[in-house]
Amino acid sequence: MADTIRIVDYFYVKARNKAGEAARLLHALEEAGVNLLAFSGFPQGRSAQLDFIPEDAAAFTQAAKKAKWKLVGPKRGFLAQGDDRVGAIADLLERLAVAKINVTAIDAVSAGGRYGAILWVAAKDVKKTAALLGAS
């Protein structure tokens, strides 16, 4: 199966950097029936930033509003998926480097013979990145 790369909407919230906070927010989405394509979290001092890439942005924002989250977004990012192979992410990043596109952040994982990656570029580079990668 060929690699697929698509533009996705992502949102983030700031949460307490405390055990159980991410689980609490994820359970709120579960109860609302919201499916995520990707989720990432990282500390920022005493707080944490939790990034969500929902399958359905409208359902996600409705659930976040109901839960009274201070939501930021939507912003744009990219979701890459394909058959796992040595150098899959290196090849993707090399294409961006040659085009002088800086990757702001990336998370990648391999599971069951497939890989997935979420990556972010500066807002000014989204169109150029989408064209370069053939993102839909």
Secondary structure, 3 states (H helix, E strand, C coil): CCCEEEEEEEEEEEEECCCCHHHHHHHHHHHCCCCEEEEEEEEECCEEEEEEEECCHHHHHHHHHHCCCCCEEEEEEEEEEEECCCCHHHHHHHHHHHCCCCEEEEEEEEECCEEEEEEEECHHHHHHHHHHHCCC
